């Protein structure tokens, strides 16, 4: 069986307290610390990117209907 090439990685530095908290969390969840760190980072990135896309879509929607809204609801009626 052929071995797989190594996965790309990064090195992250933590304080002793931060690392202790990560170890405790990993132990409580029953996962390796590498898996916990990976999951935390990727979940945060996905969540932030989804939020960014939502906000961009909402702004685009609002701008598309801005003129109509201003016609229907003049400044004194808002």
Backbone as CSV, one residue per row, in Angstrom:
resi,resn,N_x,N_y,N_z,CA_x,CA_y,CA_z,C_x,C_y,C_z
1,UNK,0.841,-1.179,0.000,0.000,0.000,0.000,0.889,1.246,0.000
2,UNK,0.639,2.168,-0.906,1.437,3.384,-1.017,1.076,4.348,0.105
3,UNK,2.090,5.015,0.625,1.811,5.983,1.681,1.336,7.293,1.070
4,UNK,0.498,7.981,1.816,-0.023,9.263,1.349,0.987,10.349,1.648
5,UNK,1.055,11.355,0.777,1.967,12.472,1.061,1.495,13.206,2.308
6,UNK,2.409,13.843,3.023,2.012,14.562,4.230,1.067,15.718,3.903
7,UNK,0.148,15.976,4.814,-0.784,17.089,4.652,-0.056,18.383,5.009
8,UNK,-0.405,19.474,4.321,0.194,20.749,4.693,-0.250,21.116,6.113
9,UNK,0.564,21.840,6.834,0.223,22.206,8.203,0.742,23.583,8.551
10,UNK,0.341,24.029,9.722,0.812,25.302,10.253,1.233,25.084,11.704
11,UNK,2.057,25.955,12.187,2.466,25.919,13.583,1.852,27.126,14.270
12,UNK,1.189,26.884,15.385,0.553,27.960,16.146,1.133,27.941,17.549
13,UNK,1.516,29.098,18.029,2.066,29.186,19.377,0.965,29.562,20.360
14,UNK,0.954,28.908,21.521,-0.012,29.165,22.571,0.714,29.431,23.871
15,UNK,0.064,30.160,24.765,0.593,30.279,26.118,0.349,28.945,26.814
16,UNK,1.011,28.732,27.939,0.791,27.489,28.696,-0.673,27.368,29.104
17,UNK,-1.276,28.481,29.520,-2.686,28.462,29.940,-3.601,28.115,28.760
18,UNK,-3.372,28.726,27.608,-4.184,28.431,26.429,-4.074,26.959,26.047
19,UNK,-2.859,26.449,26.051,-2.634,25.050,25.695,-3.290,24.120,26.708
20,UNK,-3.227,24.482,27.983,-3.883,23.675,29.014,-5.388,23.629,28.779
21,UNK,-5.980,24.755,28.403,-7.421,24.800,28.126,-7.769,23.951,26.899
22,UNK,-6.941,24.031,25.861,-7.178,23.206,24.676,-7.071,21.717,25.004
23,UNK,-6.069,21.369,25.779,-5.909,19.959,26.169,-7.118,19.471,26.960
24,UNK,-7.578,20.305,27.897,-8.736,19.929,28.711,-9.974,19.752,27.834
25,UNK,-10.185,20.656,26.912,-11.345,20.571,26.002,-11.253,19.317,25.139
26,UNK,-10.076,19.053,24.603,-9.893,17.854,23.774,-10.172,16.590,24.585
27,UNK,-9.671,16.554,25.800,-9.881,15.395,26.676,-11.376,15.209,26.953
28,UNK,-12.076,16.306,27.272,-13.513,16.241,27.549,-14.302,15.751,26.341
29,UNK,-13.865,16.145,25.152,-14.566,15.744,23.923,-14.097,14.392,23.404
30,UNK,-13.014,13.890,23.973,-12.502,12.596,23.543,-11.862,12.618,22.168
31,UNK,-11.234,13.739,21.835,-10.565,13.868,20.531,-9.118,14.298,20.746
32,UNK,-8.311,14.099,19.726,-6.934,14.572,19.783,-6.935,16.092,19.699
33,UNK,-5.940,16.706,20.304,-5.856,18.164,20.308,-5.742,18.726,18.888
34,UNK,-5.042,18.009,18.005,-4.940,18.452,16.604,-6.320,18.503,15.950
35,UNK,-7.144,17.498,16.200,-8.495,17.451,15.632,-9.332,18.588,16.183
36,UNK,-9.249,18.823,17.506,-10.008,19.911,18.125,-9.599,21.255,17.528
37,UNK,-8.291,21.512,17.444,-7.810,22.779,16.897,-8.255,22.943,15.444
38,UNK,-8.151,21.897,14.664,-8.585,21.933,13.266,-10.063,22.286,13.175
39,UNK,-10.878,21.597,13.953,-12.322,21.824,13.900,-12.699,23.233,14.338
40,UNK,-12.058,23.729,15.393,-12.348,25.083,15.870,-12.009,26.109,14.800
41,UNK,-10.839,25.980,14.205,-10.421,26.944,13.187,-11.309,26.901,11.954
42,UNK,-11.586,25.713,11.457,-12.387,25.629,10.232,-13.827,26.051,10.477
43,UNK,-14.406,25.692,11.628,-15.775,26.113,11.921,-15.865,27.629,12.007
44,UNK,-14.882,28.273,12.627,-14.889,29.726,12.757,-14.776,30.392,11.386
45,UNK,-13.897,29.886,10.550,-13.717,30.463,9.218,-14.998,30.312,8.398
46,UNK,-15.592,29.123,8.419,-16.830,28.888,7.668,-17.924,29.826,8.154
47,UNK,-18.085,29.953,9.472,-19.125,30.811,10.044,-18.907,32.274,9.647
48,UNK,-17.679,32.761,9.743,-17.406,34.152,9.375,-17.646,34.400,7.889
49,UNK,-17.249,33.450,7.048,-17.434,33.623,5.604,-18.907,33.572,5.234
50,UNK,-19.692,32.718,5.891,-21.135,32.675,5.640,-21.783,33.992,6.059
51,UNK,-21.377,34.526,7.194,-21.910,35.805,7.667,-21.571,36.907,6.675
52,UNK,-20.326,36.906,6.186,-19.903,37.920,5.224,-20.751,37.843,3.955
53,UNK,-20.973,36.634,3.446,-21.797,36.480,2.235,-23.232,36.931,2.483
54,UNK,-23.778,36.630,3.677,-25.134,37.059,4.006,-25.228,38.581,4.009
55,UNK,-24.275,39.237,4.674,-24.289,40.700,4.753,-24.154,41.303,3.358
56,UNK,-23.259,40.765,2.554,-23.089,41.276,1.190,-24.382,41.122,0.393
57,UNK,-25.051,39.985,0.545,-26.318,39.756,-0.151,-27.405,40.693,0.338
58,UNK,-27.456,40.928,1.647,-28.457,41.825,2.210,-28.240,43.258,1.729
59,UNK,-26.995,43.682,1.667,-26.687,45.032,1.174,-27.088,45.147,-0.293
60,UNK,-26.770,44.153,-1.074,-27.123,44.170,-2.502,-28.642,44.241,-2.669
61,UNK,-29.371,43.459,-1.878,-30.831,43.462,-1.925,-31.372,44.840,-1.548
62,UNK,-30.854,45.396,-0.447,-31.333,46.703,0.016,-31.069,47.785,-1.022
63,UNK,-29.899,47.765,-1.621,-29.574,48.772,-2.636,-30.464,48.632,-3.868
64,UNK,-30.821,47.385,-4.207,-31.676,47.158,-5.375,-33.071,47.746,-5.171
65,UNK,-33.542,47.794,-3.932,-34.892,48.282,-3.655,-34.909,49.654,-2.987
66,UNK,-33.760,50.291,-2.858,-33.668,51.570,-2.159,-34.524,52.646,-2.819
67,UNK,-34.432,52.808,-4.122,-35.187,53.854,-4.816,-36.693,53.618,-4.652
68,UNK,-37.119,52.373,-4.816,-38.538,52.052,-4.656,-38.999,52.346,-3.222
69,UNK,-38.206,51.963,-2.252,-38.536,52.207,-0.850,-38.668,53.708,-0.581
70,UNK,-37.729,54.485,-1.100,-37.767,55.929,-0.877,-38.970,56.574,-1.550
71,UNK,-39.402,56.049,-2.694,-40.618,56.552,-3.350,-41.851,56.231,-2.514
72,UNK,-41.939,55.006,-2.037,-43.120,54.554,-1.287,-43.180,55.131,0.112
73,UNK,-42.044,55.394,0.685,-41.979,55.910,2.047,-41.099,57.154,2.083
74,UNK,-41.683,58.300,1.738,-40.894,59.537,1.779,-40.289,59.751,3.163
75,UNK,-39.273,60.598,3.201,-38.497,60.782,4.425,-39.357,61.026,5.672
76,UNK,-40.401,61.801,5.574,-41.253,62.095,6.738,-42.098,60.909,7.196
77,UNK,-42.189,59.840,6.388,-43.018,58.678,6.731,-42.201,57.510,7.252
78,UNK,-40.905,57.648,7.368,-40.060,56.535,7.783,-39.909,56.470,9.273
